[in-house]
Amino acid sequence: MTRATVRLLFGIAAVYDFAIGLVFLFAGKALFDAVSIPHPNHWGYVQFGSLMLIVFGLMFFQVARDPDGNRNLMPFGILLKASYVGIVSYYWLTVGCPFLFKPFVVIDLAMLILFAIAYSQSKHLVSSSESVATTA
């Protein structure tokens, strides 16, 4: 995986998580109402998760900015994605979960796999120009 690919991957993840965090933070109630999801007994649960997504989005921006210097942050992104995929998949398969959360499982599973590949190959990152030069 090239450095440019890793930067793009984590840049997309940054925007994705940051945006989802903002939506659930500021429009969680309206979103739940729009898709007929029962409200939690306290909105702090949703708001805390939303803020965590915003924080992880900011972290992914840092990885995108400097993948080599911030390689140590990649495992935390892997753990975030594994946590979401694991818990929502468990409920999806056992007792069900609202459709709203299911596309995120698929997207986060893809990101989890790509993050793991990026991390495993990150010691060997090359820039796009280096990759072209070595294949020419």
Secondary structure, DSSP 8 states (H G I E B T S, - for coil): --HHHHHHHHHHHHHHHHHHHHHHHHHHHHHHHHTT----S-THHHHHHHHHHHHHHHHHHHHHH-TTTTGGGHHHHHHHHHHHHHHHHHHHHHT---GGGHHHHHHHHHHHHHHHHHHHHGGG---HHHHHHHH-
